[in-house]
Amino acid sequence: MAAVGRSLGYFPRRRKATRLQKRKYDKQTTRAYTPAPNSFQLIGQVFSIFKKYWRPLGGIVLVYLILNIIFASGFSNISNVFAEIKLNFQQDGKWHLSEAFDGFGSLVSNVSIGSVSEAASVFQGALFIVISLVIIWALRHLLANQTIKIKQAFYQSMTPLVPFLLIMFVIILQLLPITLGSLIVATIVLAIFTTSTTAMAIIVISIFGLAIWSIYMLSSSVFALYIVTLPEMEPRKALRSAKNLVKFRRWAVIRRVVFLPLFTLLAMAIIVIPLMLYADVLVVPVFFVLSMLTILFIHTYLYSLYRGLLE
C-alpha cells in the first residue's frame, strides 16, 4: 500500500508528536549523553589544569592581585577587617579554637559583603568582571591546546564585555528572591506573629524556599556566562542554550554547583584557622592571596563542568 501511494505521489501523513512524547524523547536523548563528572572529579580536573597551565594562569592572578592592591585597596581592607575581628573575638592576647572559628566566619562574611568604601567596592566589582573575562578567555584557549600570553589574554578577552554584563544583570535579578525576598518575608512575618518561635520557623522555611528558587534559576544562567563569550553570541541565545544544556539534568548540576562554595570555604578554613591559632600575623596576606585564587578556582571548576555537560 505504501509503495502504491509513493508511485501515485501520495505520502501518508505522520501524526505529530504530543508534548509528552517530545518530553520522553528529549529525556532519552539526554540520557544518551556522557554523564557529567561528579564534584570530586571536577576538583581533580581543576588541579590538573592548574598543574599544566600554572604559568599563564598564575600570571593572570598575579596581575589581578597587583591591580586589586593599587586600585581597590584589597589588602588594606582585609587588614582593617581582621584588626576589628581581633578586638571582638580574641581574648587574653591569643586565639582559642572556638574563637578562631567565629573569627574566620566573621572575616569571610565581612569581606564578602564588601565592608569597604564605596569607591573601593566599585573598583572591586569592575576588576572582578575584567578578570572573569580574562580567565574564561584563557581557559577556552588553553584547553584547546593553544599557547597564550598574559598580555594577549587581557587585550583580546574584552570583546564580549557588554553581553557578559547583561548576563550578570540577569543573574543579579535571579538572586533577588534570596536577597531582597528574604528580607521582605522576615519583615512581614515579624510584624504579623508575636511568638518568636513561630516567626522564626516561618522565616527559615521561607528563606529556604527562596534560596532553592534562586539556585534553580542560577543553575542554568551561570553557564550562560561562558556561552556568551563565544564569538557572535547574543545574551538571549546564550541563556536559551544554557537552559537546554541543563535540561533534565538540572538537579545533578545543582548538586555540583552547591558543592563548590562548600568546598571552597572548607579549604580556606583548613588553611586560615590554624594560622589564626599559631601565626595570626600571616592571616591577612594568606587570606588575601586565597581570595584572589578563589576566583580562578571557581571559574575553572564551572568551566570544567560546562565542558563536561557538552560531551
SEKETOR-177879 format. One record per residue (C-alpha): residue number from 1; x, y, z. Coordinates in Angstrom, 1 decimal, decimal comma. Example, Ala and Ser with C-alpha at 12.3 -4.5 7.8 and 13.67 -1.06 7.14 Angstrom:
REM SEKETOR-177879
<site><seq>1</seq><X>12,3</X><Y>-4,5</Y><Z>7,8</Z></site>
<site><seq>2</seq><X>13,7</X><Y>-1,1</Y><Z>7,1</Z></site>
REM end
This chain:
REM SEKETOR-177879
<site><seq>1</seq><X>0,0</X><Y>0,0</Y><Z>0,0</Z></site>
<site><seq>2</seq><X>2,8</X><Y>2,4</Y><Z>0,9</Z></site>
<site><seq>3</seq><X>4,5</X><Y>1,5</Y><Z>-2,4</Z></site>
<site><seq>4</seq><X>1,4</X><Y>2,3</Y><Z>-4,4</Z></site>
<site><seq>5</seq><X>1,0</X><Y>5,5</Y><Z>-2,5</Z></site>
<site><seq>6</seq><X>4,5</X><Y>6,6</Y><Z>-3,4</Z></site>
<site><seq>7</seq><X>4,0</X><Y>5,6</Y><Z>-7,0</Z></site>
<site><seq>8</seq><X>1,0</X><Y>7,9</Y><Z>-7,2</Z></site>
<site><seq>9</seq><X>2,8</X><Y>10,7</Y><Z>-5,5</Z></site>
<site><seq>10</seq><X>0,9</X><Y>10,2</Y><Z>-2,2</Z></site>
<site><seq>11</seq><X>2,7</X><Y>10,2</Y><Z>1,1</Z></site>
<site><seq>12</seq><X>0,9</X><Y>9,1</Y><Z>4,2</Z></site>
<site><seq>13</seq><X>0,7</X><Y>11,8</Y><Z>6,9</Z></site>
<site><seq>14</seq><X>2,6</X><Y>11,2</Y><Z>10,1</Z></site>
<site><seq>15</seq><X>1,0</X><Y>12,0</Y><Z>13,4</Z></site>
<site><seq>16</seq><X>2,5</X><Y>15,0</Y><Z>15,2</Z></site>
<site><seq>17</seq><X>4,2</X><Y>14,0</Y><Z>18,4</Z></site>
<site><seq>18</seq><X>2,5</X><Y>15,2</Y><Z>21,6</Z></site>
<site><seq>19</seq><X>4,2</X><Y>17,3</Y><Z>24,2</Z></site>
<site><seq>20</seq><X>4,5</X><Y>14,2</Y><Z>26,4</Z></site>
<site><seq>21</seq><X>6,1</X><Y>12,2</Y><Z>23,6</Z></site>
<site><seq>22</seq><X>8,5</X><Y>15,0</Y><Z>22,8</Z></site>
<site><seq>23</seq><X>9,5</X><Y>15,3</Y><Z>26,5</Z></site>
<site><seq>24</seq><X>10,0</X><Y>11,5</Y><Z>26,7</Z></site>
<site><seq>25</seq><X>12,2</X><Y>11,6</Y><Z>23,6</Z></site>
<site><seq>26</seq><X>14,2</X><Y>14,5</Y><Z>25,0</Z></site>
<site><seq>27</seq><X>14,8</X><Y>12,6</Y><Z>28,2</Z></site>
<site><seq>28</seq><X>16,0</X><Y>9,6</Y><Z>26,3</Z></site>
<site><seq>29</seq><X>18,3</X><Y>11,7</Y><Z>24,2</Z></site>
<site><seq>30</seq><X>19,7</X><Y>13,4</Y><Z>27,3</Z></site>
<site><seq>31</seq><X>20,4</X><Y>10,0</Y><Z>29,0</Z></site>
<site><seq>32</seq><X>22,4</X><Y>9,1</Y><Z>25,9</Z></site>
<site><seq>33</seq><X>24,9</X><Y>11,8</Y><Z>26,8</Z></site>
<site><seq>34</seq><X>28,1</X><Y>11,0</Y><Z>28,7</Z></site>
<site><seq>35</seq><X>27,3</X><Y>11,6</Y><Z>32,4</Z></site>
<site><seq>36</seq><X>28,8</X><Y>14,9</Y><Z>33,7</Z></site>
<site><seq>37</seq><X>31,8</X><Y>14,5</Y><Z>36,0</Z></site>
<site><seq>38</seq><X>30,9</X><Y>14,4</Y><Z>39,7</Z></site>
<site><seq>39</seq><X>32,1</X><Y>17,1</Y><Z>42,1</Z></site>
<site><seq>40</seq><X>35,3</X><Y>15,3</Y><Z>43,1</Z></site>
<site><seq>41</seq><X>36,2</X><Y>14,5</Y><Z>39,5</Z></site>
<site><seq>42</seq><X>35,8</X><Y>18,2</Y><Z>38,8</Z></site>
<site><seq>43</seq><X>38,1</X><Y>19,2</Y><Z>41,6</Z></site>
<site><seq>44</seq><X>40,7</X><Y>16,8</Y><Z>40,2</Z></site>
<site><seq>45</seq><X>40,3</X><Y>18,4</Y><Z>36,8</Z></site>
<site><seq>46</seq><X>40,8</X><Y>21,8</Y><Z>38,3</Z></site>
<site><seq>47</seq><X>44,1</X><Y>20,9</Y><Z>39,9</Z></site>
<site><seq>48</seq><X>45,2</X><Y>19,1</Y><Z>36,8</Z></site>
<site><seq>49</seq><X>44,6</X><Y>22,3</Y><Z>34,8</Z></site>
<site><seq>50</seq><X>46,5</X><Y>24,3</Y><Z>37,4</Z></site>
<site><seq>51</seq><X>49,4</X><Y>21,9</Y><Z>37,3</Z></site>
<site><seq>52</seq><X>49,6</X><Y>22,0</Y><Z>33,5</Z></site>
<site><seq>53</seq><X>48,9</X><Y>25,7</Y><Z>32,9</Z></site>
<site><seq>54</seq><X>50,2</X><Y>27,3</Y><Z>36,1</Z></site>
<site><seq>55</seq><X>52,4</X><Y>29,8</Y><Z>34,3</Z></site>
<site><seq>56</seq><X>49,7</X><Y>31,7</Y><Z>32,3</Z></site>
<site><seq>57</seq><X>47,0</X><Y>31,3</Y><Z>35,0</Z></site>
<site><seq>58</seq><X>49,4</X><Y>32,3</Y><Z>37,8</Z></site>
<site><seq>59</seq><X>50,4</X><Y>35,3</Y><Z>35,8</Z></site>
<site><seq>60</seq><X>46,8</X><Y>36,4</Y><Z>35,4</Z></site>
<site><seq>61</seq><X>46,1</X><Y>36,0</Y><Z>39,1</Z></site>
<site><seq>62</seq><X>49,3</X><Y>38,0</Y><Z>39,9</Z></site>
<site><seq>63</seq><X>48,2</X><Y>40,9</Y><Z>37,7</Z></site>
<site><seq>64</seq><X>44,8</X><Y>40,8</Y><Z>39,3</Z></site>
<site><seq>65</seq><X>46,4</X><Y>40,8</Y><Z>42,8</Z></site>
<site><seq>66</seq><X>48,5</X><Y>43,9</Y><Z>42,0</Z></site>
<site><seq>67</seq><X>45,6</X><Y>45,7</Y><Z>40,4</Z></site>
<site><seq>68</seq><X>43,5</X><Y>44,9</Y><Z>43,5</Z></site>
<site><seq>69</seq><X>46,1</X><Y>46,3</Y><Z>45,8</Z></site>
<site><seq>70</seq><X>46,6</X><Y>49,5</Y><Z>43,8</Z></site>
<site><seq>71</seq><X>43,0</X><Y>50,4</Y><Z>42,8</Z></site>
<site><seq>72</seq><X>40,7</X><Y>48,6</Y><Z>45,2</Z></site>
<site><seq>73</seq><X>42,8</X><Y>48,7</Y><Z>48,4</Z></site>
<site><seq>74</seq><X>42,1</X><Y>45,0</Y><Z>48,8</Z></site>
<site><seq>75</seq><X>45,0</X><Y>44,1</Y><Z>51,1</Z></site>
<site><seq>76</seq><X>44,4</X><Y>47,1</Y><Z>53,5</Z></site>
<site><seq>77</seq><X>40,7</X><Y>46,4</Y><Z>53,6</Z></site>
<site><seq>78</seq><X>41,2</X><Y>42,8</Y><Z>54,8</Z></site>
<site><seq>79</seq><X>43,8</X><Y>44,1</Y><Z>57,3</Z></site>
<site><seq>80</seq><X>41,4</X><Y>46,6</Y><Z>58,8</Z></site>
<site><seq>81</seq><X>38,6</X><Y>43,9</Y><Z>58,9</Z></site>
<site><seq>82</seq><X>40,9</X><Y>41,4</Y><Z>60,7</Z></site>
<site><seq>83</seq><X>42,0</X><Y>44,0</Y><Z>63,2</Z></site>
<site><seq>84</seq><X>38,4</X><Y>44,7</Y><Z>64,2</Z></site>
<site><seq>85</seq><X>37,8</X><Y>41,0</Y><Z>64,4</Z></site>
<site><seq>86</seq><X>40,7</X><Y>40,5</Y><Z>66,8</Z></site>
<site><seq>87</seq><X>39,3</X><Y>43,2</Y><Z>69,1</Z></site>
<site><seq>88</seq><X>35,9</X><Y>41,5</Y><Z>69,1</Z></site>
<site><seq>89</seq><X>36,8</X><Y>37,8</Y><Z>69,3</Z></site>
<site><seq>90</seq><X>40,4</X><Y>37,4</Y><Z>70,6</Z></site>
<site><seq>91</seq><X>40,8</X><Y>37,1</Y><Z>74,4</Z></site>
<site><seq>92</seq><X>43,9</X><Y>37,1</Y><Z>76,5</Z></site>
<site><seq>93</seq><X>46,0</X><Y>38,1</Y><Z>73,5</Z></site>
<site><seq>94</seq><X>45,6</X><Y>34,7</Y><Z>71,9</Z></site>
<site><seq>95</seq><X>43,0</X><Y>32,7</Y><Z>69,9</Z></site>
<site><seq>96</seq><X>41,1</X><Y>29,7</Y><Z>71,2</Z></site>
<site><seq>97</seq><X>39,6</X><Y>27,2</Y><Z>68,7</Z></site>
<site><seq>98</seq><X>36,0</X><Y>28,3</Y><Z>69,1</Z></site>
<site><seq>99</seq><X>37,1</X><Y>32,0</Y><Z>68,7</Z></site>
<site><seq>100</seq><X>39,1</X><Y>31,1</Y><Z>65,6</Z></site>
<site><seq>101</seq><X>36,1</X><Y>29,5</Y><Z>64,0</Z></site>
<site><seq>102</seq><X>33,9</X><Y>32,6</Y><Z>64,8</Z></site>
<site><seq>103</seq><X>36,7</X><Y>34,9</Y><Z>63,7</Z></site>
<site><seq>104</seq><X>37,1</X><Y>33,1</Y><Z>60,4</Z></site>
<site><seq>105</seq><X>33,3</X><Y>33,2</Y><Z>59,7</Z></site>
<site><seq>106</seq><X>33,2</X><Y>36,9</Y><Z>60,5</Z></site>
<site><seq>107</seq><X>36,2</X><Y>37,5</Y><Z>58,3</Z></site>
<site><seq>108</seq><X>34,6</X><Y>35,7</Y><Z>55,3</Z></site>
<site><seq>109</seq><X>31,3</X><Y>37,4</Y><Z>55,8</Z></site>
<site><seq>110</seq><X>32,7</X><Y>40,9</Y><Z>56,2</Z></site>
<site><seq>111</seq><X>35,0</X><Y>40,6</Y><Z>53,2</Z></site>
<site><seq>112</seq><X>32,3</X><Y>39,0</Y><Z>51,0</Z></site>
<site><seq>113</seq><X>29,6</X><Y>41,7</Y><Z>51,8</Z></site>
<site><seq>114</seq><X>32,1</X><Y>44,3</Y><Z>50,9</Z></site>
<site><seq>115</seq><X>32,7</X><Y>46,3</Y><Z>54,2</Z></site>
<site><seq>116</seq><X>34,8</X><Y>48,8</Y><Z>52,3</Z></site>
<site><seq>117</seq><X>34,4</X><Y>52,2</Y><Z>50,9</Z></site>
<site><seq>118</seq><X>32,0</X><Y>52,9</Y><Z>48,0</Z></site>
<site><seq>119</seq><X>34,9</X><Y>53,7</Y><Z>45,6</Z></site>
<site><seq>120</seq><X>36,8</X><Y>50,5</Y><Z>46,5</Z></site>
<site><seq>121</seq><X>33,6</X><Y>48,4</Y><Z>46,0</Z></site>
<site><seq>122</seq><X>33,1</X><Y>49,9</Y><Z>42,6</Z></site>
<site><seq>123</seq><X>36,7</X><Y>49,1</Y><Z>41,6</Z></site>
<site><seq>124</seq><X>36,5</X><Y>45,6</Y><Z>43,1</Z></site>
<site><seq>125</seq><X>33,4</X><Y>44,9</Y><Z>41,0</Z></site>
<site><seq>126</seq><X>35,0</X><Y>46,2</Y><Z>37,8</Z></site>
<site><seq>127</seq><X>38,1</X><Y>44,2</Y><Z>38,4</Z></site>
<site><seq>128</seq><X>36,0</X><Y>41,1</Y><Z>39,1</Z></site>
<site><seq>129</seq><X>34,3</X><Y>41,4</Y><Z>35,7</Z></site>
<site><seq>130</seq><X>37,5</X><Y>42,1</Y><Z>33,9</Z></site>
<site><seq>131</seq><X>39,4</X><Y>39,2</Y><Z>35,5</Z></site>
<site><seq>132</seq><X>36,4</X><Y>36,9</Y><Z>34,9</Z></site>
<site><seq>133</seq><X>36,5</X><Y>37,6</Y><Z>31,2</Z></site>
<site><seq>134</seq><X>40,3</X><Y>37,1</Y><Z>31,1</Z></site>
<site><seq>135</seq><X>40,1</X><Y>33,8</Y><Z>32,9</Z></site>
<site><seq>136</seq><X>37,3</X><Y>32,5</Y><Z>30,7</Z></site>
<site><seq>137</seq><X>39,2</X><Y>33,5</Y><Z>27,5</Z></site>
<site><seq>138</seq><X>42,4</X><Y>31,9</Y><Z>28,8</Z></site>
<site><seq>139</seq><X>40,7</X><Y>28,7</Y><Z>29,8</Z></site>
<site><seq>140</seq><X>39,0</X><Y>28,4</Y><Z>26,4</Z></site>
<site><seq>141</seq><X>42,3</X><Y>28,8</Y><Z>24,5</Z></site>
<site><seq>142</seq><X>44,5</X><Y>26,8</Y><Z>26,9</Z></site>
<site><seq>143</seq><X>42,1</X><Y>23,8</Y><Z>26,9</Z></site>
<site><seq>144</seq><X>42,1</X><Y>24,0</Y><Z>23,1</Z></site>
<site><seq>145</seq><X>45,9</X><Y>23,4</Y><Z>23,3</Z></site>
<site><seq>146</seq><X>46,7</X><Y>26,9</Y><Z>22,2</Z></site>
<site><seq>147</seq><X>49,6</X><Y>28,9</Y><Z>23,6</Z></site>
<site><seq>148</seq><X>48,7</X><Y>32,3</Y><Z>25,0</Z></site>
<site><seq>149</seq><X>50,4</X><Y>35,3</Y><Z>26,6</Z></site>
<site><seq>150</seq><X>49,1</X><Y>37,2</Y><Z>29,6</Z></site>
<site><seq>151</seq><X>49,1</X><Y>40,5</Y><Z>27,7</Z></site>
<site><seq>152</seq><X>47,1</X><Y>38,8</Y><Z>24,9</Z></site>
<site><seq>153</seq><X>44,6</X><Y>37,5</Y><Z>27,4</Z></site>
<site><seq>154</seq><X>43,9</X><Y>41,0</Y><Z>28,8</Z></site>
<site><seq>155</seq><X>43,7</X><Y>42,6</Y><Z>25,3</Z></site>
<site><seq>156</seq><X>41,5</X><Y>40,1</Y><Z>23,5</Z></site>
<site><seq>157</seq><X>39,1</X><Y>39,0</Y><Z>26,2</Z></site>
<site><seq>158</seq><X>37,2</X><Y>42,3</Y><Z>26,5</Z></site>
<site><seq>159</seq><X>35,2</X><Y>41,9</Y><Z>23,2</Z></site>
<site><seq>160</seq><X>32,1</X><Y>40,3</Y><Z>24,8</Z></site>
<site><seq>161</seq><X>32,0</X><Y>42,8</Y><Z>27,7</Z></site>
<site><seq>162</seq><X>28,5</X><Y>44,1</Y><Z>27,1</Z></site>
<site><seq>163</seq><X>26,8</X><Y>40,7</Y><Z>26,6</Z></site>
<site><seq>164</seq><X>28,7</X><Y>39,5</Y><Z>29,6</Z></site>
<site><seq>165</seq><X>27,4</X><Y>42,4</Y><Z>31,7</Z></site>
<site><seq>166</seq><X>23,8</X><Y>41,7</Y><Z>30,5</Z></site>
<site><seq>167</seq><X>24,1</X><Y>38,1</Y><Z>31,7</Z></site>
<site><seq>168</seq><X>25,5</X><Y>39,3</Y><Z>35,0</Z></site>
<site><seq>169</seq><X>22,4</X><Y>41,6</Y><Z>35,3</Z></site>
<site><seq>170</seq><X>20,1</X><Y>38,6</Y><Z>34,7</Z></site>
<site><seq>171</seq><X>22,0</X><Y>36,7</Y><Z>37,5</Z></site>
<site><seq>172</seq><X>21,6</X><Y>39,6</Y><Z>39,9</Z></site>
<site><seq>173</seq><X>17,8</X><Y>39,6</Y><Z>39,2</Z></site>
<site><seq>174</seq><X>17,7</X><Y>35,8</Y><Z>39,8</Z></site>
<site><seq>175</seq><X>19,4</X><Y>36,4</Y><Z>43,2</Z></site>
<site><seq>176</seq><X>16,6</X><Y>38,8</Y><Z>44,3</Z></site>
<site><seq>177</seq><X>14,4</X><Y>36,0</Y><Z>45,8</Z></site>
<site><seq>178</seq><X>17,1</X><Y>35,1</Y><Z>48,3</Z></site>
<site><seq>179</seq><X>18,4</X><Y>38,6</Y><Z>48,9</Z></site>
<site><seq>180</seq><X>15,5</X><Y>41,1</Y><Z>48,8</Z></site>
<site><seq>181</seq><X>12,8</X><Y>38,5</Y><Z>49,1</Z></site>
<site><seq>182</seq><X>14,1</X><Y>37,0</Y><Z>52,3</Z></site>
<site><seq>183</seq><X>14,3</X><Y>40,5</Y><Z>53,9</Z></site>
<site><seq>184</seq><X>10,7</X><Y>41,3</Y><Z>52,9</Z></site>
<site><seq>185</seq><X>9,5</X><Y>38,0</Y><Z>54,2</Z></site>
<site><seq>186</seq><X>11,3</X><Y>38,4</Y><Z>57,5</Z></site>
<site><seq>187</seq><X>9,9</X><Y>42,0</Y><Z>58,0</Z></site>
<site><seq>188</seq><X>6,3</X><Y>40,9</Y><Z>57,2</Z></site>
<site><seq>189</seq><X>6,4</X><Y>37,7</Y><Z>59,4</Z></site>
<site><seq>190</seq><X>7,9</X><Y>39,6</Y><Z>62,4</Z></site>
<site><seq>191</seq><X>5,1</X><Y>42,2</Y><Z>62,0</Z></site>
<site><seq>192</seq><X>2,3</X><Y>39,6</Y><Z>62,0</Z></site>
<site><seq>193</seq><X>3,4</X><Y>37,0</Y><Z>64,5</Z></site>
<site><seq>194</seq><X>4,2</X><Y>37,9</Y><Z>68,1</Z></site>
<site><seq>195</seq><X>5,6</X><Y>34,5</Y><Z>69,0</Z></site>
<site><seq>196</seq><X>9,3</X><Y>34,5</Y><Z>68,2</Z></site>
<site><seq>197</seq><X>9,4</X><Y>30,7</Y><Z>67,7</Z></site>
<site><seq>198</seq><X>6,6</X><Y>30,7</Y><Z>65,1</Z></site>
<site><seq>199</seq><X>8,0</X><Y>33,7</Y><Z>63,3</Z></site>
<site><seq>200</seq><X>11,5</X><Y>32,1</Y><Z>63,2</Z></site>
<site><seq>201</seq><X>10,2</X><Y>28,8</Y><Z>61,9</Z></site>
<site><seq>202</seq><X>8,2</X><Y>30,6</Y><Z>59,1</Z></site>
<site><seq>203</seq><X>11,2</X><Y>32,8</Y><Z>58,2</Z></site>
<site><seq>204</seq><X>13,6</X><Y>29,8</Y><Z>58,0</Z></site>
<site><seq>205</seq><X>11,2</X><Y>27,8</Y><Z>55,8</Z></site>
<site><seq>206</seq><X>10,5</X><Y>30,8</Y><Z>53,6</Z></site>
<site><seq>207</seq><X>14,2</X><Y>31,7</Y><Z>53,2</Z></site>
<site><seq>208</seq><X>15,0</X><Y>28,0</Y><Z>52,3</Z></site>
<site><seq>209</seq><X>12,3</X><Y>28,0</Y><Z>49,6</Z></site>
<site><seq>210</seq><X>13,5</X><Y>31,3</Y><Z>48,2</Z></site>
<site><seq>211</seq><X>17,1</X><Y>30,0</Y><Z>48,2</Z></site>
<site><seq>212</seq><X>16,0</X><Y>26,9</Y><Z>46,3</Z></site>
<site><seq>213</seq><X>14,2</X><Y>29,2</Y><Z>43,8</Z></site>
<site><seq>214</seq><X>17,3</X><Y>31,3</Y><Z>43,2</Z></site>
<site><seq>215</seq><X>19,6</X><Y>28,3</Y><Z>42,9</Z></site>
<site><seq>216</seq><X>17,3</X><Y>26,6</Y><Z>40,5</Z></site>
<site><seq>217</seq><X>17,4</X><Y>29,6</Y><Z>38,2</Z></site>
<site><seq>218</seq><X>21,2</X><Y>30,1</Y><Z>38,6</Z></site>
<site><seq>219</seq><X>21,9</X><Y>26,5</Y><Z>37,8</Z></site>
<site><seq>220</seq><X>21,5</X><Y>27,3</Y><Z>34,1</Z></site>
<site><seq>221</seq><X>22,3</X><Y>31,0</Y><Z>33,9</Z></site>
<site><seq>222</seq><X>25,7</X><Y>30,6</Y><Z>35,4</Z></site>
<site><seq>223</seq><X>26,8</X><Y>28,7</Y><Z>32,2</Z></site>
<site><seq>224</seq><X>25,5</X><Y>31,5</Y><Z>30,1</Z></site>
<site><seq>225</seq><X>28,5</X><Y>33,5</Y><Z>31,3</Z></site>
<site><seq>226</seq><X>30,7</X><Y>31,1</Y><Z>29,4</Z></site>
<site><seq>227</seq><X>28,5</X><Y>30,6</Y><Z>26,4</Z></site>
<site><seq>228</seq><X>28,1</X><Y>34,4</Y><Z>25,8</Z></site>
<site><seq>229</seq><X>31,8</X><Y>34,8</Y><Z>25,4</Z></site>
<site><seq>230</seq><X>31,7</X><Y>32,7</Y><Z>22,3</Z></site>
<site><seq>231</seq><X>32,1</X><Y>34,7</Y><Z>19,0</Z></site>
<site><seq>232</seq><X>28,9</X><Y>36,5</Y><Z>17,8</Z></site>
<site><seq>233</seq><X>26,8</X><Y>35,1</Y><Z>20,7</Z></site>
<site><seq>234</seq><X>23,8</X><Y>37,1</Y><Z>21,9</Z></site>
<site><seq>235</seq><X>22,7</X><Y>37,1</Y><Z>25,6</Z></site>
<site><seq>236</seq><X>19,2</X><Y>35,8</Y><Z>24,9</Z></site>
<site><seq>237</seq><X>20,6</X><Y>33,0</Y><Z>22,8</Z></site>
<site><seq>238</seq><X>23,2</X><Y>32,2</Y><Z>25,5</Z></site>
<site><seq>239</seq><X>20,6</X><Y>32,0</Y><Z>28,2</Z></site>
<site><seq>240</seq><X>18,5</X><Y>29,7</Y><Z>26,0</Z></site>
<site><seq>241</seq><X>21,5</X><Y>27,5</Y><Z>25,2</Z></site>
<site><seq>242</seq><X>22,4</X><Y>27,3</Y><Z>28,9</Z></site>
<site><seq>243</seq><X>18,8</X><Y>26,2</Y><Z>29,7</Z></site>
<site><seq>244</seq><X>18,9</X><Y>23,5</Y><Z>27,1</Z></site>
<site><seq>245</seq><X>22,3</X><Y>22,4</Y><Z>28,4</Z></site>
<site><seq>246</seq><X>21,0</X><Y>21,5</Y><Z>31,9</Z></site>
<site><seq>247</seq><X>17,6</X><Y>20,2</Y><Z>30,6</Z></site>
<site><seq>248</seq><X>16,6</X><Y>17,1</Y><Z>32,6</Z></site>
<site><seq>249</seq><X>20,0</X><Y>17,3</Y><Z>34,4</Z></site>
<site><seq>250</seq><X>19,3</X><Y>20,4</Y><Z>36,5</Z></site>
<site><seq>251</seq><X>19,3</X><Y>18,8</Y><Z>39,9</Z></site>
<site><seq>252</seq><X>22,5</X><Y>16,9</Y><Z>39,2</Z></site>
<site><seq>253</seq><X>24,0</X><Y>20,3</Y><Z>38,1</Z></site>
<site><seq>254</seq><X>22,7</X><Y>22,0</Y><Z>41,3</Z></site>
<site><seq>255</seq><X>24,4</X><Y>19,4</Y><Z>43,5</Z></site>
<site><seq>256</seq><X>27,7</X><Y>20,2</Y><Z>41,7</Z></site>
<site><seq>257</seq><X>27,2</X><Y>23,9</Y><Z>41,9</Z></site>
<site><seq>258</seq><X>26,3</X><Y>23,9</Y><Z>45,6</Z></site>
<site><seq>259</seq><X>29,3</X><Y>21,7</Y><Z>46,4</Z></site>
<site><seq>260</seq><X>31,6</X><Y>24,5</Y><Z>45,0</Z></site>
<site><seq>261</seq><X>31,2</X><Y>27,1</Y><Z>47,8</Z></site>
<site><seq>262</seq><X>31,1</X><Y>24,5</Y><Z>50,5</Z></site>
<site><seq>263</seq><X>34,4</X><Y>23,0</Y><Z>49,3</Z></site>
<site><seq>264</seq><X>36,0</X><Y>26,5</Y><Z>48,9</Z></site>
<site><seq>265</seq><X>35,0</X><Y>27,6</Y><Z>52,4</Z></site>
<site><seq>266</seq><X>36,2</X><Y>24,3</Y><Z>53,9</Z></site>
<site><seq>267</seq><X>39,6</X><Y>24,6</Y><Z>52,1</Z></site>
<site><seq>268</seq><X>40,1</X><Y>28,2</Y><Z>53,2</Z></site>
<site><seq>269</seq><X>39,1</X><Y>27,3</Y><Z>56,8</Z></site>
<site><seq>270</seq><X>41,6</X><Y>24,4</Y><Z>56,9</Z></site>
<site><seq>271</seq><X>44,4</X><Y>26,9</Y><Z>55,9</Z></site>
<site><seq>272</seq><X>43,3</X><Y>30,1</Y><Z>57,7</Z></site>
<site><seq>273</seq><X>42,1</X><Y>28,8</Y><Z>61,1</Z></site>
<site><seq>274</seq><X>45,5</X><Y>27,1</Y><Z>62,1</Z></site>
<site><seq>275</seq><X>47,2</X><Y>30,4</Y><Z>61,1</Z></site>
<site><seq>276</seq><X>44,9</X><Y>32,3</Y><Z>63,4</Z></site>
<site><seq>277</seq><X>45,8</X><Y>29,9</Y><Z>66,3</Z></site>
<site><seq>278</seq><X>49,6</X><Y>29,8</Y><Z>65,8</Z></site>
<site><seq>279</seq><X>50,7</X><Y>32,6</Y><Z>63,4</Z></site>
<site><seq>280</seq><X>47,9</X><Y>35,2</Y><Z>63,1</Z></site>
<site><seq>281</seq><X>50,4</X><Y>37,7</Y><Z>61,5</Z></site>
<site><seq>282</seq><X>50,1</X><Y>35,6</Y><Z>58,3</Z></site>
<site><seq>283</seq><X>46,3</X><Y>35,6</Y><Z>58,2</Z></site>
<site><seq>284</seq><X>45,9</X><Y>38,8</Y><Z>56,2</Z></site>
<site><seq>285</seq><X>48,4</X><Y>38,1</Y><Z>53,4</Z></site>
<site><seq>286</seq><X>47,4</X><Y>34,4</Y><Z>53,1</Z></site>
<site><seq>287</seq><X>43,7</X><Y>35,2</Y><Z>53,1</Z></site>
<site><seq>288</seq><X>44,2</X><Y>37,9</Y><Z>50,5</Z></site>
<site><seq>289</seq><X>46,1</X><Y>35,5</Y><Z>48,2</Z></site>
<site><seq>290</seq><X>43,4</X><Y>32,8</Y><Z>48,7</Z></site>
<site><seq>291</seq><X>40,7</X><Y>35,3</Y><Z>47,8</Z></site>
<site><seq>292</seq><X>42,4</X><Y>36,0</Y><Z>44,5</Z></site>
<site><seq>293</seq><X>42,9</X><Y>32,3</Y><Z>43,8</Z></site>
<site><seq>294</seq><X>39,3</X><Y>31,6</Y><Z>44,7</Z></site>
<site><seq>295</seq><X>38,0</X><Y>33,4</Y><Z>41,6</Z></site>
<site><seq>296</seq><X>40,3</X><Y>31,4</Y><Z>39,4</Z></site>
<site><seq>297</seq><X>39,3</X><Y>28,2</Y><Z>41,1</Z></site>
<site><seq>298</seq><X>35,5</X><Y>28,9</Y><Z>40,8</Z></site>
<site><seq>299</seq><X>35,8</X><Y>29,8</Y><Z>37,1</Z></site>
<site><seq>300</seq><X>37,9</X><Y>26,7</Y><Z>36,3</Z></site>
<site><seq>301</seq><X>35,5</X><Y>24,4</Y><Z>38,2</Z></site>
<site><seq>302</seq><X>32,4</X><Y>25,8</Y><Z>36,5</Z></site>
<site><seq>303</seq><X>34,1</X><Y>25,9</Y><Z>33,1</Z></site>
<site><seq>304</seq><X>35,1</X><Y>22,2</Y><Z>33,5</Z></site>
<site><seq>305</seq><X>31,5</X><Y>21,4</Y><Z>34,5</Z></site>
<site><seq>306</seq><X>30,3</X><Y>23,3</Y><Z>31,4</Z></site>
<site><seq>307</seq><X>32,7</X><Y>21,3</Y><Z>29,1</Z></site>
<site><seq>308</seq><X>31,5</X><Y>18,1</Y><Z>30,8</Z></site>
<site><seq>309</seq><X>27,8</X><Y>18,9</Y><Z>30,1</Z></site>
<site><seq>310</seq><X>28,7</X><Y>19,4</Y><Z>26,4</Z></site>
<site><seq>311</seq><X>30,1</X><Y>15,9</Y><Z>26,0</Z></site>
REM end
